[in-house]
Amino acid sequence: IAKQIFKLAIPSSLSVLLGLLYGQVDRYLIQYYMGEESLGLYSLGITIGGLMSVVVGSVSKVTQRIVFEACDKQSNTSYVENLSLFISLGVVSLCILLSLYSETLIQILSNSEYNYAAIILPYVFIGVAIGSLYKFSAHILVYYRKMWFFAYISVIAFIINFLIGWVLIPNIGIKGAAIGSVLSAAIYSFGVIYYSRK
């Protein structure tokens, strides 16, 4: 059992490590090219978007058991797919709504000095919405112990995020970092969805 746990823990640990580095790379590039003020604005936008990520993560934890039970029985796949669609539509709708009120959110949660952070909030919420799409598929991969895929796709998403940030941040600032995050989240999400259906 210890060997099996160790074997499954390595790819999970790599994914978590890359997830931590993923957020730090954007911050490093913003600080290097744009300075402390832009870093503060970006950090505020990411923090506000992170609140929505907490909601998505909580729902994902609750639904994991439902997916595992459906996999055990090799049935109820239509129920799981419908539930996945329903939750994804709810998250996407909420993210779109929050995107429309980005400036209001900044004013409520901060002050006028941080109004410019509203420019990245729609991208952050789109990233969260895209990131929510793979949660059910990820449960399927975990159930069948296909953990190494998470490490592989994390490396690809990390490299793409870094390259896009490296190119866009010097040219369009914090918006470039947000665009890179959305695109790499899309690659990660759709990669997980595609692989779980194989």
C-alpha positions as CSV (number, residue, x, y, z in Angstrom):
1,I,0.0,0.0,0.0
2,A,2.8,2.4,0.8
3,K,4.4,1.9,-2.6
4,Q,1.1,2.6,-4.3
5,I,0.5,5.7,-2.2
6,F,4.0,6.9,-3.1
7,K,3.5,6.2,-6.7
8,L,0.3,8.3,-6.8
9,A,1.7,11.0,-4.6
10,I,4.6,11.9,-6.9
11,P,2.5,13.2,-9.8
12,S,0.1,14.9,-7.5
13,S,3.1,16.7,-5.7
14,L,4.5,17.8,-9.1
15,S,1.1,19.2,-10.1
16,V,0.8,21.1,-6.8
17,L,4.4,22.4,-7.0
18,L,3.8,23.6,-10.6
19,G,0.5,25.2,-9.5
20,L,2.4,27.3,-6.9
21,L,5.1,28.2,-9.4
22,Y,2.4,29.1,-12.0
23,G,1.1,32.0,-9.9
24,Q,4.6,33.2,-8.9
25,V,5.9,33.3,-12.5
26,D,3.3,35.9,-13.4
27,R,4.1,38.0,-10.4
28,Y,7.8,37.8,-11.0
29,L,7.4,38.9,-14.6
30,I,5.0,41.7,-13.7
31,Q,7.4,43.0,-11.0
32,Y,10.4,42.8,-13.4
33,Y,8.8,44.5,-16.4
34,M,6.1,46.7,-14.8
35,G,7.1,47.4,-11.2
36,E,5.5,47.2,-7.7
37,E,2.4,49.2,-8.4
38,S,1.3,46.9,-11.3
39,L,2.2,43.9,-9.2
40,G,-0.2,45.2,-6.4
41,L,-3.0,45.7,-9.0
42,Y,-2.5,42.3,-10.4
43,S,-2.4,40.7,-7.0
44,L,-5.7,42.3,-6.0
45,G,-7.4,41.1,-9.2
46,I,-6.1,37.6,-8.7
47,T,-7.2,37.6,-5.0
48,I,-10.7,38.6,-5.9
49,G,-10.9,35.9,-8.6
50,G,-9.5,33.4,-6.1
51,L,-12.6,33.8,-4.0
52,M,-14.6,32.4,-6.9
53,S,-12.0,29.5,-7.2
54,V,-12.8,28.6,-3.6
55,V,-16.5,28.2,-4.5
56,V,-15.5,26.0,-7.5
57,G,-13.1,23.9,-5.4
58,S,-15.8,23.4,-2.7
59,V,-18.4,22.2,-5.2
60,S,-15.7,19.9,-6.8
61,K,-15.0,18.2,-3.5
62,V,-18.7,17.6,-2.9
63,T,-19.2,16.1,-6.4
64,Q,-16.2,13.8,-6.2
65,R,-18.1,11.1,-4.3
66,I,-21.0,11.2,-6.9
67,V,-18.5,10.6,-9.7
68,F,-16.7,7.8,-7.9
69,E,-20.0,6.0,-7.2
70,A,-21.0,6.3,-10.8
71,C,-17.6,4.9,-11.9
72,D,-18.1,2.0,-9.3
73,K,-21.5,1.1,-10.8
74,Q,-20.5,1.8,-14.4
75,S,-23.9,3.4,-14.6
76,N,-25.5,6.8,-14.1
77,T,-23.2,8.4,-16.6
78,S,-26.0,10.5,-18.0
79,Y,-26.8,11.7,-14.5
80,V,-23.1,12.6,-13.9
81,E,-22.9,14.3,-17.3
82,N,-26.1,16.3,-16.7
83,L,-24.9,17.3,-13.2
84,S,-21.5,18.4,-14.6
85,L,-23.2,20.4,-17.3
86,F,-25.6,22.0,-14.8
87,I,-22.8,23.0,-12.4
88,S,-20.5,24.2,-15.2
89,L,-23.3,26.4,-16.6
90,G,-23.9,27.8,-13.1
91,V,-20.2,28.6,-12.6
92,V,-19.9,30.1,-16.1
93,S,-23.0,32.2,-15.6
94,L,-21.8,33.5,-12.3
95,C,-18.4,34.3,-13.7
96,I,-19.9,36.3,-16.6
97,L,-22.1,38.2,-14.1
98,L,-19.2,39.0,-11.9
99,S,-17.1,40.1,-15.0
100,L,-19.8,42.6,-15.9
101,Y,-19.5,44.2,-12.4
102,S,-15.7,44.1,-12.2
103,E,-15.4,47.8,-11.4
104,T,-18.1,47.6,-8.7
105,L,-16.3,44.7,-7.1
106,I,-13.1,46.6,-6.9
107,Q,-14.8,49.6,-5.4
108,I,-16.5,47.4,-2.8
109,L,-13.5,45.4,-1.9
110,S,-10.8,48.1,-2.2
111,N,-10.5,51.8,-2.9
112,S,-10.2,54.1,-6.0
113,E,-6.4,53.7,-6.1
114,Y,-7.0,50.1,-7.3
115,N,-9.7,50.7,-10.0
116,Y,-7.3,49.7,-12.7
117,A,-7.3,46.2,-11.3
118,A,-10.8,45.9,-12.8
119,I,-9.1,45.5,-16.2
120,I,-8.0,41.9,-15.4
121,L,-11.0,40.7,-13.5
122,P,-13.0,39.6,-16.6
123,Y,-10.0,37.5,-17.6
124,V,-9.6,36.1,-14.1
125,F,-13.3,35.1,-14.0
126,I,-13.1,33.6,-17.5
127,G,-10.1,31.6,-16.3
128,V,-12.0,30.4,-13.2
129,A,-15.0,29.4,-15.4
130,I,-12.7,27.5,-17.9
131,G,-10.9,25.9,-14.9
132,S,-14.3,24.7,-13.5
133,L,-15.0,22.7,-16.7
134,Y,-12.4,20.0,-16.0
135,K,-13.4,19.1,-12.4
136,F,-15.7,16.2,-13.2
137,S,-13.2,14.8,-15.7
138,A,-10.4,15.1,-13.2
139,H,-12.4,12.9,-10.8
140,I,-12.6,10.3,-13.4
141,L,-8.9,10.3,-13.9
142,V,-8.3,10.1,-10.2
143,Y,-10.7,7.2,-9.9
144,Y,-8.8,5.3,-12.6
145,R,-5.5,6.4,-11.1
146,K,-4.3,8.2,-14.2
147,M,-2.4,10.7,-12.0
148,W,0.6,11.1,-14.2
149,F,-1.4,13.0,-16.7
150,F,-1.9,15.8,-14.3
151,A,1.8,16.3,-14.0
152,Y,2.3,16.2,-17.8
153,I,-0.5,18.7,-18.5
154,S,0.7,20.9,-15.6
155,V,4.1,21.2,-17.2
156,I,2.6,22.1,-20.6
157,A,0.3,24.7,-19.0
158,F,3.1,26.2,-16.9
159,I,5.4,26.6,-20.0
160,I,2.6,28.2,-22.1
161,N,1.7,30.6,-19.3
162,F,5.4,31.6,-18.8
163,L,5.9,32.1,-22.6
164,I,2.7,34.1,-23.1
165,G,3.5,36.2,-20.0
166,W,7.1,36.8,-21.2
167,V,5.9,38.0,-24.5
168,L,2.7,40.0,-23.5
169,I,3.6,41.5,-20.1
170,P,6.2,43.9,-21.5
171,N,3.8,45.0,-24.2
172,I,0.4,45.2,-22.5
173,G,1.1,44.9,-18.8
174,I,-1.0,43.0,-16.3
175,K,-3.6,42.3,-19.0
176,G,-0.9,40.1,-20.7
177,A,-0.5,38.0,-17.6
178,A,-4.2,37.6,-17.3
179,I,-4.5,36.5,-21.0
180,G,-1.7,34.0,-20.5
181,S,-3.5,32.5,-17.4
182,V,-6.7,32.1,-19.3
183,L,-5.1,30.4,-22.3
184,S,-3.0,28.0,-20.1
185,A,-6.1,27.3,-18.0
186,A,-8.0,26.4,-21.2
187,I,-5.2,24.1,-22.3
188,Y,-5.1,22.4,-18.9
189,S,-8.9,22.0,-18.7
190,F,-9.5,20.8,-22.3
191,G,-6.5,18.5,-22.0
192,V,-8.0,16.8,-18.9
193,I,-11.4,16.6,-20.4
194,Y,-10.1,15.1,-23.6
195,Y,-7.9,12.5,-21.8
196,S,-10.7,11.5,-19.4
197,R,-12.8,10.5,-22.4
198,K,-10.2,8.1,-23.9
